[in-house]
Amino acid sequence: MPLCGNGFSFGVYDDGLLAGIAIAELQTWNNTLWVHEFHLAPEYRGRGLGRGLMNSVVTAARAASVRVIACDVDDVLASSPRRVNRYFAP
C-alpha cells in the first residue's frame, strides 16, 4: 500500500496492522531512488512480506525509469556490525 504520496514509499499490513515499511525518495539530480528506511517487524520475517515490499519499490522505480536504487545496509548479524552501501539497477 502506498505511503507518503511520493509514489516510492510503501507499507505492508497484516489484518490492518502495519508489519513493515519502505520509505524511499527520488533524487532527481542523478535519477537515483534512495531507500531511506526499510523495516519489517521481526514476527513477520520469513514469510515473503519483505520481498513483496521491496518488489513494490522496484516496480515503482522501473515505472519511473529510475537509473539505480541505493540504500545503506546495517549488518547487525555480523560479529562486528558495519554499514555498507548497496546499489542495484531496477
N, CA and C of each residue as an Amber inpcrd file, in Angstrom:
protein
   270
   0.8480000  -1.1690000   0.0000000   0.0000000   0.0000000   0.0000000
   0.9010000   1.2420000   0.0000000   0.6650000   2.1940000  -0.9040000
   1.4870000   3.4070000  -0.9700000   1.4020000   4.2370000   0.3070000
   2.5160000   4.8520000   0.6630000   2.6120000   5.7800000   1.7990000
   3.2000000   7.0960000   1.3130000   3.0290000   8.1480000   2.0340000
   3.6910000   9.4490000   1.8470000   3.3160000  10.1900000   0.5680000
   2.6090000   9.6000000  -0.3570000   2.1840000  10.2930000  -1.5550000
   3.2630000  10.5710000  -2.5790000   4.4840000  10.0610000  -2.3900000
   5.5330000  10.3180000  -3.3700000   5.6700000   9.2060000  -4.4010000
   4.9210000   8.1190000  -4.2320000   4.9530000   7.0300000  -5.1940000
   6.0580000   6.0220000  -4.9800000   6.9330000   6.2590000  -4.0010000
   8.0550000   5.3570000  -3.7830000   8.1290000   4.8050000  -2.3650000
   7.1630000   5.0980000  -1.5270000   7.1550000   4.6130000  -0.1510000
   5.9320000   3.7420000   0.0710000   6.1330000   2.6040000   0.7370000
   5.0850000   1.5980000   0.8520000   5.0360000   1.0120000   2.2540000
   3.8820000   0.4750000   2.5980000   3.7120000  -0.2640000   3.8370000
   3.0930000  -1.6130000   3.5240000   3.3670000  -2.5830000   4.3660000
   2.7440000  -3.8970000   4.2460000   1.9840000  -4.1400000   5.5520000
   0.7580000  -4.6140000   5.4120000  -0.1370000  -4.7400000   6.5610000
  -0.6020000  -6.1800000   6.7390000  -0.8660000  -6.5400000   7.9670000
  -1.4550000  -7.8340000   8.3040000  -2.7200000  -7.5470000   9.1070000
  -3.8570000  -7.7460000   8.4690000  -5.1520000  -7.5100000   9.1160000
  -5.2350000  -6.1020000   9.7210000  -4.7920000  -5.1130000   8.9370000
  -4.8550000  -3.7220000   9.3680000  -3.7020000  -3.2630000  10.2300000
  -2.8010000  -4.1560000  10.6180000  -1.6510000  -3.8180000  11.4550000
  -0.4200000  -3.6340000  10.5670000   0.2640000  -2.5000000  10.7140000
   1.4630000  -2.2380000   9.9270000   2.5590000  -3.2260000  10.3160000
   3.0020000  -4.0280000   9.3520000   4.0350000  -5.0380000   9.5980000
   5.3930000  -4.5990000   9.0830000   5.4160000  -3.6880000   8.1040000
   6.6880000  -3.2420000   7.5530000   6.5270000  -1.9870000   6.7260000
   7.6420000  -1.2670000   6.5560000   7.6400000  -0.0430000   5.7590000
   8.8730000   0.0290000   4.8790000   8.7130000   0.7090000   3.7610000
   9.8230000   1.0780000   2.8840000   9.6100000   2.5500000   2.5520000
  10.5490000   3.3880000   2.9300000  10.4640000   4.8150000   2.6620000
  11.6060000   5.1810000   1.7270000  11.2390000   5.6160000   0.5320000
  12.2310000   5.9240000  -0.4920000  11.9290000   7.2830000  -1.1160000
  12.9690000   7.9100000  -1.6500000  12.8420000   9.2410000  -2.2410000
  13.6560000   9.2910000  -3.5260000  13.0650000   9.8550000  -4.5660000
  13.7600000  10.0220000  -5.8320000  14.7020000  11.2110000  -5.7610000
  15.9620000  10.9890000  -6.0610000  16.9640000  12.0480000  -6.1610000
  17.0190000  12.4390000  -7.6410000  16.3610000  13.5140000  -7.9900000
  16.2210000  13.8630000  -9.4100000  17.5410000  14.2630000 -10.0540000
  18.4800000  14.8000000  -9.2990000  19.7370000  15.2750000  -9.8840000
  20.5520000  14.1370000 -10.5170000  20.3800000  12.9040000 -10.0070000
  21.1100000  11.7750000 -10.6000000  20.1970000  10.5870000 -10.9060000
  18.8840000  10.8050000 -10.8510000  17.8900000   9.7780000 -11.1710000
  18.1050000   8.4920000 -10.3620000  18.3720000   8.6710000  -9.0780000
  18.5900000   7.5610000  -8.1540000  17.4490000   7.5190000  -7.1450000
  16.9500000   6.3260000  -6.8830000  15.9510000   6.1550000  -5.8390000
  16.6830000   5.7400000  -4.5700000  16.6190000   6.5930000  -3.5540000
  17.3090000   6.3190000  -2.2960000  16.3160000   5.7410000  -1.2990000
  16.5740000   4.5150000  -0.8390000  15.7350000   3.8820000   0.1780000
  16.2850000   4.3030000   1.5330000  15.5410000   5.1960000   2.2010000
  15.9820000   5.7250000   3.4970000  15.7310000   4.7260000   4.6290000
  14.5800000   4.0970000   4.5890000  14.1960000   3.1620000   5.6560000
  13.5390000   1.9350000   5.0400000  13.8760000   0.7790000   5.5700000
  13.2390000  -0.4800000   5.1770000  13.2060000  -1.3510000   6.4240000
  12.0190000  -1.5530000   6.9450000  11.8840000  -2.3080000   8.1930000
  10.7290000  -3.2810000   8.0930000  10.9150000  -4.4440000   8.6740000
   9.8600000  -5.4450000   8.7890000   9.8990000  -5.9550000  10.2300000
   8.7510000  -5.9350000  10.8940000   8.6970000  -6.3910000  12.2850000
   9.2020000  -7.8390000  12.3640000   9.9980000  -8.1620000  13.3830000
  10.6000000  -9.4970000  13.4890000   9.5970000 -10.6410000  13.3600000
   8.4170000 -10.4870000  13.9140000   7.4470000 -11.5860000  13.8730000
   6.8770000 -11.8370000  12.4800000   7.1690000 -10.9430000  11.5170000
   6.6770000 -11.1220000  10.1480000   7.7770000 -11.5600000   9.1870000
   8.9770000 -11.7080000   9.6680000  10.0890000 -12.1140000   8.8050000
   9.9630000 -13.5760000   8.4210000  10.5000000 -13.8930000   7.2540000
  10.4890000 -15.2710000   6.7690000   9.1980000 -15.6820000   6.0820000
   8.3100000 -14.7300000   5.8240000   7.0290000 -15.0240000   5.1840000
   6.9230000 -14.4590000   3.7700000   7.9890000 -13.8180000   3.3040000
   7.9640000 -13.2270000   1.9670000   7.4170000 -11.8100000   1.9280000
   7.0370000 -11.2590000   3.0850000   6.4870000  -9.9080000   3.1130000
   7.5440000  -8.8590000   2.7610000   8.7510000  -9.0370000   3.2270000
   9.8350000  -8.1080000   2.9080000  10.1570000  -8.1210000   1.4260000
  10.1600000  -9.3060000   0.8410000  10.4100000  -9.4370000  -0.5980000
   9.3130000  -8.7080000  -1.3770000   8.0690000  -8.8950000  -0.9560000
   6.9560000  -8.2160000  -1.6100000   7.0440000  -6.7110000  -1.4690000
   7.4710000  -6.2580000  -0.3030000   7.6330000  -4.8320000  -0.0490000
   8.7020000  -4.2460000  -0.9690000   9.8470000  -4.9240000  -1.0670000
  10.9050000  -4.4460000  -1.9490000  10.4860000  -4.5320000  -3.4100000
   9.7120000  -5.5500000  -3.7580000   9.2090000  -5.6420000  -5.1320000
   8.3330000  -4.4440000  -5.4790000   7.5760000  -3.9290000  -4.5160000
   6.7680000  -2.7260000  -4.7460000   7.6640000  -1.5290000  -5.0550000
   8.7590000  -1.3980000  -4.3200000   9.7140000  -0.3110000  -4.5570000
  10.3350000  -0.4470000  -5.9430000  10.7710000  -1.6520000  -6.2860000
  11.4120000  -1.8950000  -7.5890000  10.4330000  -1.6460000  -8.7310000
   9.1960000  -2.0900000  -8.5910000   8.1810000  -1.8730000  -9.6290000
   7.9560000  -0.3790000  -9.8560000   7.8560000   0.3910000  -8.7710000
   7.6720000   1.8410000  -8.8890000   8.8960000   2.4880000  -9.5370000
  10.0900000   2.0170000  -9.1850000  11.3250000   2.5570000  -9.7610000
  11.3880000   2.2740000 -11.2610000  11.0290000   1.0710000 -11.6480000
  11.0290000   0.7280000 -13.0750000  10.0270000   1.5760000 -13.8440000
   8.8540000   1.7770000 -13.2710000   7.8180000   2.5810000 -13.9340000
   8.2800000   4.0250000 -14.1320000   9.1350000   4.5080000 -13.2400000
   9.6440000   5.8790000 -13.3210000  10.9780000   5.9490000 -14.0690000
  11.4440000   4.8300000 -14.6140000  12.7260000   4.7580000 -15.3350000
  13.8910000   5.2510000 -14.4940000  13.8770000   4.8620000 -13.2190000
  14.9640000   5.2260000 -12.3080000  16.2390000   4.5010000 -12.7290000
  17.3630000   5.2080000 -12.6730000  18.6540000   4.6610000 -13.0920000
  19.1600000   3.5870000 -12.1410000  19.0450000   3.8560000 -10.8200000
  19.5870000   2.9380000  -9.8260000  18.8350000   3.1160000  -8.5080000
  18.7740000   2.0460000  -7.7250000  18.2110000   2.0940000  -6.3750000
  19.3820000   1.9700000  -5.4080000  19.4080000   2.8230000  -4.3900000
  20.5220000   2.8230000  -3.4440000  19.9940000   2.7610000  -2.0190000
  20.7850000   2.1360000  -1.1440000  20.4420000   2.0900000   0.2760000
  21.6890000   1.7750000   1.0820000  21.6330000   2.0970000   2.3480000
  22.6620000   1.6790000   3.3050000  22.1350000   0.4410000   4.0040000
  23.0210000  -0.4950000   4.2790000  22.6330000  -1.7120000   4.9830000
  23.4510000  -1.8100000   6.2580000  22.7690000  -1.8840000   7.3820000
  23.4440000  -2.1290000   8.6530000  23.5140000  -3.6310000   8.8400000
  24.7150000  -4.1670000   8.8450000  24.9050000  -5.6060000   9.0020000
  24.9650000  -5.9380000  10.4860000  23.8070000  -6.0770000  11.1030000
  23.7510000  -6.3490000  12.5370000  23.9660000  -7.8180000  12.8580000
  23.9950000  -8.6650000  11.8290000  24.2080000 -10.0900000  12.0550000
  25.6880000 -10.4460000  12.0970000  26.5330000  -9.5420000  11.6290000
  27.9760000  -9.8150000  11.6290000  28.5280000  -9.6610000  13.0450000
  29.6680000 -10.2930000  13.2860000  30.2730000 -10.1990000  14.6110000
  30.7140000  -8.7650000  14.9110000  31.0520000  -8.0120000  13.8930000
  31.3620000  -6.5880000  14.0800000  30.4430000  -5.8050000  13.1330000
  29.3530000  -5.2700000  13.6720000  28.3880000  -4.5620000  12.8210000
  29.0370000  -3.4570000  12.0030000  28.5750000  -3.3090000  10.7810000
  29.1160000  -2.2860000   9.8940000  28.0020000  -1.7890000   8.9770000
  28.2370000  -0.6570000   8.3860000  27.2860000  -0.0950000   7.4280000
  27.8860000  -0.2490000   6.0290000  27.0810000  -0.7240000   5.1050000
  27.5340000  -0.9720000   3.7440000  26.5730000  -0.2810000   2.7870000
  27.1090000   0.3970000   1.7800000  26.2650000   0.9710000   0.7360000
  25.9470000  -0.1050000  -0.2910000  24.7090000  -0.1520000  -0.7350000
  24.2850000  -1.1050000  -1.7580000  23.6440000  -0.3330000  -2.8900000
  23.9640000  -0.7110000  -4.1040000  23.3770000  -0.0940000  -5.2930000
  22.9620000  -1.2120000  -6.2380000  21.8000000  -1.0880000  -6.8290000
  21.4110000  -2.0650000  -7.8400000  20.4550000  -1.4290000  -8.8180000
  20.5150000  -1.9330000 -10.0440000  19.6460000  -1.4270000 -11.0970000
  18.2710000  -2.0450000 -10.9480000  17.2400000  -1.2220000 -11.0980000
  15.8890000  -1.7690000 -11.0010000  15.6140000  -2.5920000 -12.2170000
